[in-house]
Amino acid sequence: MATTGSSKPPSADPSIYRCPCPYLAKGSNPHVLPGPVLIADHLNSRLLIVDPNGTIAWEFPQPGDLKKGQSFLVPDDAFFTPNGKYVLATQEDDFTISLIDVATHRIVWRYGTPGVPGSGPNHLWNPDDAIMMPDGNVITADIKNCRILVLRPPYHHPIHIYGITDPGACLHAPPQRWGSPNGAFPLTNGQYLITEINGDWVDSMGVNGQVHWSTHPPGVNYPSDTNEVRPGLYLTADYSDPGQVEEFTKTGQLVWRFKPTGAAAMNQPSLALPLPNGDILCNDDFNDRVIVIDPHTNKIVWQYGHTGVHGAAPGYLYDPDGVDVAPPHSLAITHGPTMGEYPVPPGAPPVPGADPSLAHRGANG
């Protein structure tokens, strides 16, 4: 099996590490994480921030958080905003995207009509992985509408659409058509990495809509949320049973794969993110756990959640479907200086959660 080119030493042997952490799996090493983890706990309809020792530091919603008539259902992905003070959550199966103030526990903007799929203004059809750019624009995949959107609070219409909105033609012909896109993650060169479910495709696209390259993650049945480890090396989860996580090049060459078998097999993991130390953070959805994998040993070195046992009590999850690391190691902050920016509409007001000081004006791919 191929391994990564990282110079990181192997993590501490979990068999000798003693963690006084009652809500983590036995052998977990909190030191492999750079900070707390944000978890979209899908079927518990909540967001959690869990510290490396497994303690819940923040939870949304709690009683009184939602206004009369508001709901917050089935979050499948969540990322901190560029200023680290808000969380942007996609509720794929409720057809909405919500911007949440971490301090006040309030939804301050929502795009989409809860429970109602569609393609017109303020409608989505299975949105996925909404990420805020430093200037406040939001890029998201809109899976069943076969398109990539750029949105901007407080507006309730797209400011740009990549692709033709045609649920009957979700196929790989970018940038005019996309085969059920389920992720649009920033690259360090200002482009975005688009994952297409149909046909097992990953594409690099600039904010000008130019597609620079496309490839197949090797041996993957259902590619999910592909993102960059470093220039030239990419990471994807295979949302399958049994599932896998792998690193590959833009020519589709396999570099590393984690695919345990038997009782240890993954069950429909949907997102894997690289950590600063070279480990991999991953939500293993249908195993009801979030894990950290050491790619040098191919061992799980941290786990929150009981494998295959769902629940809502401390230490339990129910189909966790998304993760991010807390600031300053969160995706939007670490990628902010190189993230491609779509132009802000003239006269648009400032956006809660934005941090224009992070923007790199030349990174438009």
TORPA-452260 format. One record per residue (C-alpha): residue number from 1; residue in three letters; x, y, z. Coordinates in pm, whole numbers. Layout:
// residues N
+-----+------+--------+--------+--------+
| seq | type |     c1 |     c2 |     c3 |
+-----+------+--------+--------+--------+
| NUM |  ALA |      X |      Y |      Z |
...
+-----+------+--------+--------+--------+
***
This chain:
// residues 365
+-----+------+--------+--------+--------+
| seq | type |     c1 |     c2 |     c3 |
+-----+------+--------+--------+--------+
|   1 |  MET |      0 |      0 |      0 |
|   2 |  ALA |    130 |    341 |    -91 |
|   3 |  THR |    185 |    597 |    186 |
|   4 |  THR |    186 |    972 |    201 |
|   5 |  GLY |    505 |   1171 |    155 |
|   6 |  SER |    456 |   1344 |    492 |
|   7 |  SER |    752 |   1373 |    726 |
|   8 |  LYS |    524 |   1353 |   1029 |
|   9 |  PRO |    628 |   1089 |   1283 |
|  10 |  PRO |    370 |    826 |   1371 |
|  11 |  SER |    120 |    927 |   1639 |
|  12 |  ALA |    161 |    795 |   1990 |
|  13 |  ASP |     78 |    428 |   2013 |
|  14 |  PRO |   -286 |    423 |   2129 |
|  15 |  SER |   -224 |     98 |   2316 |
|  16 |  ILE |      8 |    279 |   2561 |
|  17 |  TYR |   -167 |    618 |   2571 |
|  18 |  ARG |   -385 |    665 |   2876 |
|  19 |  CYS |   -658 |    925 |   2825 |
|  20 |  PRO |   -884 |   1020 |   3118 |
|  21 |  CYS |  -1155 |   1099 |   2865 |
|  22 |  PRO |  -1478 |    908 |   2938 |
|  23 |  TYR |  -1652 |   1020 |   2617 |
|  24 |  LEU |  -1380 |    909 |   2376 |
|  25 |  ALA |  -1317 |    560 |   2245 |
|  26 |  LYS |  -1054 |    365 |   2432 |
|  27 |  GLY |   -699 |    446 |   2317 |
|  28 |  SER |   -787 |    793 |   2180 |
|  29 |  ASN |   -506 |   1047 |   2190 |
|  30 |  PRO |   -638 |   1406 |   2228 |
|  31 |  HIS |   -300 |   1548 |   2126 |
|  32 |  VAL |   -349 |   1450 |   1761 |
|  33 |  LEU |   -605 |   1731 |   1725 |
|  34 |  PRO |   -502 |   2098 |   1699 |
|  35 |  GLY |   -821 |   2208 |   1874 |
|  36 |  PRO |  -1194 |   2140 |   1912 |
|  37 |  VAL |  -1398 |   1982 |   1633 |
|  38 |  LEU |  -1726 |   2109 |   1489 |
|  39 |  ILE |  -1961 |   1819 |   1410 |
|  40 |  ALA |  -2280 |   1825 |   1204 |
|  41 |  ASP |  -2474 |   1556 |   1390 |
|  42 |  HIS |  -2719 |   1488 |   1110 |
|  43 |  LEU |  -2998 |   1273 |   1249 |
|  44 |  ASN |  -2980 |   1433 |   1593 |
|  45 |  SER |  -3051 |   1764 |   1412 |
|  46 |  ARG |  -2780 |   1948 |   1601 |
|  47 |  LEU |  -2434 |   2098 |   1576 |
|  48 |  LEU |  -2168 |   2021 |   1835 |
|  49 |  ILE |  -1826 |   2160 |   1918 |
|  50 |  VAL |  -1634 |   1883 |   2092 |
|  51 |  ASP |  -1294 |   1947 |   2250 |
|  52 |  PRO |  -1005 |   1703 |   2201 |
|  53 |  ASN |  -1087 |   1536 |   2534 |
|  54 |  GLY |  -1439 |   1460 |   2414 |
|  55 |  THR |  -1626 |   1726 |   2615 |
|  56 |  ILE |  -1911 |   1910 |   2444 |
|  57 |  ALA |  -1819 |   2280 |   2454 |
|  58 |  TRP |  -2111 |   2415 |   2243 |
|  59 |  GLU |  -2435 |   2280 |   2108 |
|  60 |  PHE |  -2698 |   2422 |   1874 |
|  61 |  PRO |  -2990 |   2442 |   1899 |
|  62 |  GLN |  -3066 |   2441 |   2267 |
|  63 |  PRO |  -3402 |   2534 |   2420 |
|  64 |  GLY |  -3478 |   2896 |   2334 |
|  65 |  ASP |  -3227 |   2920 |   2047 |
|  66 |  LEU |  -3487 |   2906 |   1771 |
|  67 |  LYS |  -3739 |   3181 |   1715 |
|  68 |  LYS |  -4107 |   3102 |   1688 |
|  69 |  GLY |  -4169 |   2922 |   1362 |
|  70 |  GLN |  -3800 |   2838 |   1303 |
|  71 |  SER |  -3666 |   2487 |   1270 |
|  72 |  PHE |  -3319 |   2342 |   1243 |
|  73 |  LEU |  -3326 |   1997 |   1092 |
|  74 |  VAL |  -3077 |   1742 |    956 |
|  75 |  PRO |  -2752 |   1945 |    921 |
|  76 |  ASP |  -2518 |   1747 |    700 |
|  77 |  ASP |  -2216 |   1979 |    685 |
|  78 |  ALA |  -2101 |   2281 |    881 |
|  79 |  PHE |  -1799 |   2511 |    853 |
|  80 |  PHE |  -1680 |   2811 |   1049 |
|  81 |  THR |  -1688 |   3141 |    865 |
|  82 |  PRO |  -1368 |   3336 |    786 |
|  83 |  ASN |  -1390 |   3544 |   1105 |
|  84 |  GLY |  -1450 |   3231 |   1314 |
|  85 |  LYS |  -1758 |   3375 |   1487 |
|  86 |  TYR |  -2032 |   3210 |   1284 |
|  87 |  VAL |  -2108 |   2864 |   1150 |
|  88 |  LEU |  -2250 |   2803 |    803 |
|  89 |  ALA |  -2455 |   2482 |    802 |
|  90 |  THR |  -2609 |   2304 |    505 |
|  91 |  GLN |  -2929 |   2114 |    578 |
|  92 |  GLU |  -2929 |   1904 |    265 |
|  93 |  ASP |  -3248 |   1708 |    326 |
|  94 |  ASP |  -3434 |   2021 |    442 |
|  95 |  PHE |  -3316 |   2219 |    135 |
|  96 |  THR |  -3169 |   2510 |    332 |
|  97 |  ILE |  -2842 |   2677 |    435 |
|  98 |  SER |  -2826 |   2851 |    774 |
|  99 |  LEU |  -2577 |   3106 |    910 |
| 100 |  ILE |  -2555 |   3078 |   1289 |
| 101 |  ASP |  -2399 |   3322 |   1536 |
| 102 |  VAL |  -2191 |   3104 |   1771 |
| 103 |  ALA |  -2206 |   3353 |   2061 |
| 104 |  THR |  -2579 |   3433 |   2050 |
| 105 |  HIS |  -2705 |   3095 |   1925 |
| 106 |  ARG |  -2916 |   3268 |   1661 |
| 107 |  ILE |  -2978 |   3199 |   1293 |
| 108 |  VAL |  -2894 |   3533 |   1129 |
| 109 |  TRP |  -2955 |   3435 |    764 |
| 110 |  ARG |  -3108 |   3144 |    583 |
| 111 |  TYR |  -3117 |   3058 |    214 |
| 112 |  GLY |  -3374 |   2812 |     93 |
| 113 |  THR |  -3729 |   2724 |    186 |
| 114 |  PRO |  -3734 |   2457 |    459 |
| 115 |  GLY |  -3884 |   2133 |    338 |
| 116 |  VAL |  -3950 |   2263 |    -15 |
| 117 |  PRO |  -3705 |   2171 |   -295 |
| 118 |  GLY |  -3676 |   2394 |   -600 |
| 119 |  SER |  -3445 |   2586 |   -830 |
| 120 |  GLY |  -3580 |   2941 |   -828 |
| 121 |  PRO |  -3484 |   3226 |   -594 |
| 122 |  ASN |  -3452 |   3113 |   -231 |
| 123 |  HIS |  -3483 |   2748 |   -329 |
| 124 |  LEU |  -3232 |   2463 |   -328 |
| 125 |  TRP |  -3246 |   2091 |   -392 |
| 126 |  ASN |  -3006 |   1907 |   -164 |
| 127 |  PRO |  -2740 |   2176 |   -104 |
| 128 |  ASP |  -2403 |   2054 |     17 |
| 129 |  ASP |  -2086 |   2199 |    173 |
| 130 |  ALA |  -2157 |   2572 |    181 |
| 131 |  ILE |  -1829 |   2758 |    243 |
| 132 |  MET |  -1795 |   3133 |    296 |
| 133 |  MET |  -1530 |   3324 |    102 |
| 134 |  PRO |  -1338 |   3599 |    291 |
| 135 |  ASP |  -1552 |   3878 |    139 |
| 136 |  GLY |  -1874 |   3707 |    245 |
| 137 |  ASN |  -1986 |   3530 |    -72 |
| 138 |  VAL |  -2087 |   3166 |    -20 |
| 139 |  ILE |  -2010 |   2883 |   -263 |
| 140 |  THR |  -2213 |   2566 |   -246 |
| 141 |  ALA |  -2298 |   2258 |   -448 |
| 142 |  ASP |  -2670 |   2219 |   -526 |
| 143 |  ILE |  -2677 |   1847 |   -593 |
| 144 |  LYS |  -3010 |   1768 |   -757 |
| 145 |  ASN |  -3020 |   2099 |   -943 |
| 146 |  CYS |  -2689 |   1991 |  -1101 |
| 147 |  ARG |  -2520 |   2326 |  -1036 |
| 148 |  ILE |  -2272 |   2522 |   -828 |
| 149 |  LEU |  -2403 |   2844 |   -672 |
| 150 |  VAL |  -2251 |   3162 |   -536 |
| 151 |  LEU |  -2481 |   3315 |   -277 |
| 152 |  ARG |  -2447 |   3624 |    -59 |
| 153 |  PRO |  -2622 |   3720 |    262 |
| 154 |  PRO |  -2863 |   3890 |    303 |
| 155 |  TYR |  -2985 |   3824 |    -53 |
| 156 |  HIS |  -3219 |   3539 |   -138 |
| 157 |  HIS |  -3119 |   3485 |   -498 |
| 158 |  PRO |  -2791 |   3350 |   -643 |
| 159 |  ILE |  -2535 |   3607 |   -750 |
| 160 |  HIS |  -2385 |   3349 |   -987 |
| 161 |  ILE |  -2468 |   3002 |  -1116 |
| 162 |  TYR |  -2215 |   2759 |  -1266 |
| 163 |  GLY |  -2398 |   2511 |  -1484 |
| 164 |  ILE |  -2742 |   2457 |  -1633 |
| 165 |  THR |  -3022 |   2392 |  -1387 |
| 166 |  ASP |  -3159 |   2069 |  -1529 |
| 167 |  PRO |  -3230 |   1781 |  -1291 |
| 168 |  GLY |  -3285 |   1560 |  -1594 |
| 169 |  ALA |  -2930 |   1608 |  -1719 |
| 170 |  CYS |  -2697 |   1567 |  -1422 |
| 171 |  LEU |  -2394 |   1458 |  -1620 |
| 172 |  HIS |  -2023 |   1532 |  -1647 |
| 173 |  ALA |  -1978 |   1813 |  -1900 |
| 174 |  PRO |  -1831 |   2096 |  -1693 |
| 175 |  PRO |  -1874 |   2385 |  -1662 |
| 176 |  GLN |  -2207 |   2373 |  -1849 |
| 177 |  ARG |  -2328 |   2058 |  -1673 |
| 178 |  TRP |  -2233 |   1878 |  -1353 |
| 179 |  GLY |  -2297 |   1518 |  -1258 |
| 180 |  SER |  -2470 |   1565 |   -921 |
| 181 |  PRO |  -2202 |   1787 |   -763 |
| 182 |  ASN |  -2166 |   1738 |   -388 |
| 183 |  GLY |  -1873 |   1962 |   -296 |
| 184 |  ALA |  -1688 |   2279 |   -396 |
| 185 |  PHE |  -1374 |   2314 |   -184 |
| 186 |  PRO |  -1108 |   2586 |   -215 |
| 187 |  LEU |   -764 |   2508 |   -352 |
| 188 |  THR |   -447 |   2697 |   -264 |
| 189 |  ASN |   -419 |   2832 |   -622 |
| 190 |  GLY |   -752 |   3018 |   -606 |
| 191 |  GLN |   -948 |   2751 |   -790 |
| 192 |  TYR |  -1219 |   2521 |   -649 |
| 193 |  LEU |  -1231 |   2144 |   -642 |
| 194 |  ILE |  -1572 |   2019 |   -756 |
| 195 |  THR |  -1677 |   1662 |   -676 |
| 196 |  GLU |  -1929 |   1495 |   -908 |
| 197 |  ILE |  -2108 |   1184 |   -785 |
| 198 |  ASN |  -2216 |   1067 |  -1132 |
| 199 |  GLY |  -1920 |    907 |  -1302 |
| 200 |  ASP |  -1674 |    950 |  -1011 |
| 201 |  TRP |  -1529 |   1285 |  -1118 |
| 202 |  VAL |  -1323 |   1559 |   -954 |
| 203 |  ASP |  -1271 |   1888 |  -1140 |
| 204 |  SER |  -1057 |   2196 |  -1074 |
| 205 |  MET |  -1247 |   2514 |  -1167 |
| 206 |  GLY |  -1160 |   2883 |  -1137 |
| 207 |  VAL |  -1415 |   3141 |  -1025 |
| 208 |  ASN |  -1424 |   3254 |  -1390 |
| 209 |  GLY |  -1581 |   2916 |  -1470 |
| 210 |  GLN |  -1280 |   2771 |  -1652 |
| 211 |  VAL |  -1222 |   2402 |  -1580 |
| 212 |  HIS |   -849 |   2332 |  -1564 |
| 213 |  TRP |   -849 |   1955 |  -1518 |
| 214 |  SER |  -1071 |   1658 |  -1436 |
| 215 |  THR |   -986 |   1314 |  -1302 |
| 216 |  HIS |  -1130 |   1004 |  -1140 |
| 217 |  PRO |  -1047 |    927 |   -776 |
| 218 |  PRO |   -918 |    572 |   -825 |
| 219 |  GLY |  -1135 |    283 |   -715 |
| 220 |  VAL |  -1409 |    501 |   -565 |
| 221 |  ASN |  -1779 |    425 |   -605 |
| 222 |  TYR |  -1930 |    743 |   -460 |
| 223 |  PRO |  -1683 |   1032 |   -429 |
| 224 |  SER |  -1768 |   1280 |   -155 |
| 225 |  ASP |  -1631 |   1623 |    -61 |
| 226 |  THR |  -1290 |   1606 |   -228 |
| 227 |  ASN |  -1040 |   1862 |   -100 |
| 228 |  GLU |   -671 |   1945 |   -112 |
| 229 |  VAL |   -403 |   1805 |    117 |
| 230 |  ARG |   -133 |   2016 |    -48 |
| 231 |  PRO |    -75 |   2131 |   -406 |
| 232 |  GLY |    -94 |   1824 |   -629 |
| 233 |  LEU |   -238 |   1592 |   -362 |
| 234 |  TYR |   -611 |   1550 |   -302 |
| 235 |  LEU |   -827 |   1371 |    -48 |
| 236 |  THR |  -1171 |   1216 |    -92 |
| 237 |  ALA |  -1413 |   1000 |    101 |
| 238 |  ASP |  -1600 |    714 |    -62 |
| 239 |  TYR |  -1959 |    726 |     63 |
| 240 |  SER |  -2005 |    351 |     32 |
| 241 |  ASP |  -2042 |     44 |    248 |
| 242 |  PRO |  -1770 |    -59 |    299 |
| 243 |  GLY |  -1624 |    289 |    263 |
| 244 |  GLN |  -1275 |    426 |    226 |
| 245 |  VAL |  -1067 |    742 |    239 |
| 246 |  GLU |   -789 |    802 |    -10 |
| 247 |  GLU |   -530 |   1050 |   -137 |
| 248 |  PHE |   -458 |   1079 |   -509 |
| 249 |  THR |   -305 |   1306 |   -772 |
| 250 |  LYS |   -474 |   1508 |  -1047 |
| 251 |  THR |   -389 |   1229 |  -1290 |
| 252 |  GLY |   -584 |    983 |  -1077 |
| 253 |  GLN |   -282 |    807 |   -927 |
| 254 |  LEU |   -343 |    653 |   -585 |
| 255 |  VAL |   -107 |    774 |   -313 |
| 256 |  TRP |   -269 |    643 |      5 |
| 257 |  ARG |   -583 |    454 |     98 |
| 258 |  PHE |   -754 |    368 |    427 |
| 259 |  LYS |  -1002 |     86 |    377 |
| 260 |  PRO |  -1024 |   -146 |    675 |
| 261 |  THR |  -1228 |   -462 |    636 |
| 262 |  GLY |  -1451 |   -681 |    846 |
| 263 |  ALA |  -1572 |   -543 |   1178 |
| 264 |  ALA |  -1340 |   -242 |   1137 |
| 265 |  ALA |  -1485 |   -139 |    799 |
| 266 |  MET |  -1605 |    217 |    742 |
| 267 |  ASN |  -1972 |    268 |    664 |
| 268 |  GLN |  -2044 |    555 |    425 |
| 269 |  PRO |  -1789 |    816 |    532 |
| 270 |  SER |  -1868 |   1147 |    363 |
| 271 |  LEU |  -1590 |   1394 |    450 |
| 272 |  ALA |  -1221 |   1367 |    530 |
| 273 |  LEU |  -1003 |   1672 |    606 |
| 274 |  PRO |   -626 |   1692 |    650 |
| 275 |  LEU |   -499 |   1805 |    990 |
| 276 |  PRO |   -187 |   2020 |   1039 |
| 277 |  ASN |     11 |   1722 |   1172 |
| 278 |  GLY |    -62 |   1507 |    864 |
| 279 |  ASP |   -340 |   1300 |   1023 |
| 280 |  ILE |   -687 |   1280 |    867 |
| 281 |  LEU |  -1010 |   1389 |   1039 |
| 282 |  CYS |  -1313 |   1201 |    908 |
| 283 |  ASN |  -1681 |   1153 |    981 |
| 284 |  ASP |  -1775 |    787 |    939 |
| 285 |  ASP |  -2145 |    856 |    899 |
| 286 |  PHE |  -2328 |    527 |    939 |
| 287 |  ASN |  -2082 |    408 |   1203 |
| 288 |  ASP |  -2198 |    705 |   1415 |
| 289 |  ARG |  -1848 |    831 |   1484 |
| 290 |  VAL |  -1589 |   1096 |   1405 |
| 291 |  ILE |  -1234 |    965 |   1384 |
| 292 |  VAL |   -874 |   1070 |   1328 |
| 293 |  ILE |   -662 |    839 |   1113 |
| 294 |  ASP |   -282 |    827 |   1124 |
| 295 |  PRO |   -188 |    757 |    758 |
| 296 |  HIS |    156 |    624 |    860 |
| 297 |  THR |     14 |    344 |   1071 |
| 298 |  ASN |   -335 |    325 |    917 |
| 299 |  LYS |   -473 |    327 |   1270 |
| 300 |  ILE |   -753 |    526 |   1425 |
| 301 |  VAL |   -589 |    741 |   1692 |
| 302 |  TRP |   -893 |    940 |   1813 |
| 303 |  GLN |  -1264 |    863 |   1811 |
| 304 |  TYR |  -1576 |   1038 |   1935 |
| 305 |  GLY |  -1891 |    828 |   1908 |
| 306 |  HIS |  -1965 |    462 |   1967 |
| 307 |  THR |  -1908 |    254 |   1654 |
| 308 |  GLY |  -2242 |    158 |   1502 |
| 309 |  VAL |  -2442 |    270 |   1808 |
| 310 |  HIS |  -2630 |    595 |   1774 |
| 311 |  GLY |  -2753 |    821 |   2050 |
| 312 |  ALA |  -2766 |   1179 |   2173 |
| 313 |  ALA |  -2601 |   1150 |   2515 |
| 314 |  PRO |  -2245 |   1276 |   2568 |
| 315 |  GLY |  -2009 |   1052 |   2373 |
| 316 |  TYR |  -2273 |    951 |   2117 |
| 317 |  LEU |  -2363 |   1069 |   1767 |
| 318 |  TYR |  -2630 |    980 |   1513 |
| 319 |  ASP |  -2509 |    977 |   1152 |
| 320 |  PRO |  -2249 |   1257 |   1182 |
| 321 |  ASP |  -2223 |   1399 |    831 |
| 322 |  GLY |  -1972 |   1685 |    849 |
| 323 |  VAL |  -1673 |   1819 |   1042 |
| 324 |  ASP |  -1451 |   2124 |   1065 |
| 325 |  VAL |  -1171 |   2215 |   1304 |
| 326 |  ALA |  -1224 |   2516 |   1531 |
| 327 |  PRO |  -1049 |   2845 |   1451 |
| 328 |  PRO |   -772 |   2924 |   1380 |
| 329 |  HIS |   -738 |   2585 |   1209 |
| 330 |  SER |  -1082 |   2591 |   1040 |
| 331 |  LEU |  -1105 |   2547 |    665 |
| 332 |  ALA |  -1223 |   2900 |    577 |
| 333 |  ILE |   -947 |   3060 |    785 |
| 334 |  THR |   -657 |   2843 |    670 |
| 335 |  HIS |   -765 |   2878 |    305 |
| 336 |  GLY |   -870 |   3241 |    324 |
| 337 |  PRO |   -543 |   3397 |    199 |
| 338 |  THR |   -553 |   3187 |   -121 |
| 339 |  MET |   -926 |   3137 |   -169 |
| 340 |  GLY |  -1069 |   3243 |   -504 |
| 341 |  GLU |  -1314 |   3533 |   -468 |
| 342 |  TYR |  -1619 |   3591 |   -683 |
| 343 |  PRO |  -1678 |   3968 |   -722 |
| 344 |  VAL |  -1897 |   4127 |   -457 |
| 345 |  PRO |  -2213 |   4284 |   -604 |
| 346 |  PRO |  -2197 |   4667 |   -614 |
| 347 |  GLY |  -2356 |   4820 |   -306 |
| 348 |  ALA |  -2379 |   4489 |   -121 |
| 349 |  PRO |  -2374 |   4529 |    259 |
| 350 |  PRO |  -2107 |   4364 |    477 |
| 351 |  VAL |  -2174 |   4000 |    566 |
| 352 |  PRO |  -2174 |   3861 |    920 |
| 353 |  GLY |  -1890 |   3612 |    935 |
| 354 |  ALA |  -1677 |   3762 |    659 |
| 355 |  ASP |  -1316 |   3872 |    706 |
| 356 |  PRO |  -1202 |   4068 |    400 |
| 357 |  SER |   -853 |   4103 |    549 |
| 358 |  LEU |   -799 |   3736 |    457 |
| 359 |  ALA |   -880 |   3786 |     90 |
| 360 |  HIS |   -608 |   3737 |   -169 |
| 361 |  ARG |   -726 |   3947 |   -459 |
| 362 |  GLY |   -516 |   3774 |   -725 |
| 363 |  ALA |   -640 |   3425 |   -649 |
| 364 |  ASN |   -926 |   3404 |   -893 |
| 365 |  GLY |   -816 |   3099 |  -1089 |
+-----+------+--------+--------+--------+
***
